[in-house]
Amino acid sequence: QVQLVESGGGLVQAGGSLRLSCAASGSILSINTMGWYRQAPGKQRELVAAITSGGSTNYVDSVKGRFTISRENAKNTVHLQMNSLKPEDTDVYYCNCQGRASISLRPFDSWGKGTQVTVSS
């Protein structure tokens, strides 16, 4: 099993910054992609940003230039630096991790429980 623990959500005024972190632990042989998704009530979960083990990144258009995703491979940790936050960034943010388990050698696709980000106008 792979567990993801998220931290860093909260309440911030528009224009402010927050940094989300997510640490993966458990039976991990390797991690390919780590990413952040967000979901508002009644809406589909959408990809915000993702990063591969090689450092390639992908962002949804609405956050390009404002958010930066990074990872620490040795710590199985991914961060999302969010700057110039807007009220429309308000959502629950979920960490996602895809890789291969160390015991079963099977691929895994794990999710965190989510952390609330609220941006006030």
N, C-alpha and C positions, 0 to 999 in steps of 0.2 A: 504494500500500500504506500501511496505517496500523499503526504499532507502538505497543504499550502497555508501559510499564515500571513495574512495581510496586515499592514499597519499604515498609518499616515493620513487617513481620511479626516474630515472635519468640516467646520464652517469657516468661510473666508469671504471677504468682500470682493466685489468685482474688481478685477485688475490685480488681485493678489496671487499668491503662489502656494502650492502644496506639493509635497513629495510623497508618493506612495511607494511602499516597499512590499515585497513578497518573497518569503523564504520557503523553499521546498525541502522536505526531509522525508526519510523513509528508505525503502529499498530501490535506490536509484543507481542504475548503471551509467546512463547517459541522458542528457537533456538536449533535445533539438531546439524546439521553439518555446519561448516564454512570451506571454503577452498580457495585455490588459483589455478587458471588454467593459462595456457599461450598458445598463438597462434601466429605463424608466418604467414606472407602472403601466401595464397595458401595452408596452412596446417590445419589439424584439431586441434581443441582446445584440449589440454591434461591436465590432472590433475597433478599438481605439488605436492601439499600437502593438507591434510585435517585433521580436528580435530573435534571430537564429543564433546558433552556437558560434557561427562565424562572424557575427556582428552585423549581418544585413538587417535593415529595419524597414518597417512598413507602417504608415500612418493613415488614418482616415483624413480626408481633405480638411475637415473642419478644425483639426488641431495642428495641422502642419505649421511650423514656425513658432508654435507656442508650447508644445509638449515635446519632451525628449525621453526616449526609453533607453535604458542601459542595463547591463547585467554584470554580475560578478560570478564567473563560471566556477571558481573554486569554492564559492559559498552557496551555489545554487540559488542565487538571489537576483531578482529583477527589480528595477526602480522605474518610476514614472515621475519625472519632474514636470509639473504643470505650472506654467507661467501665464500671465495675462488672462486669468480665468474669467469666464463669462457666466451669467446666470444660466444659460443654456447648457453649460457643462454639468449642471446639477444632475446627479444620477447615483446609483449604486455601482461601484467599480469592482469588477471581478478579475482576479488573477487566474491565468491559465498556463498550464505547463504540459508539454508533450515530450515524451522520451521513451526510454526502455528500462524496464525493471531489472534489478540485479539478480534476483533469485529465479524468477520465472522466465526471464529474458523476453517477456511479452511487452509490446508497446503499451504505454499508458497515456491517458488524456485526463488530467486532473484539474479540478476547479477549487478556488478558495470560496469562503463563505460570503465574501463581499464586504466592501467598506463604503460608507456613505460619504459622498462629497456634495456639499451644499454651498452654492455661491450666491450671495445676496447682492441685490442691485443697489 
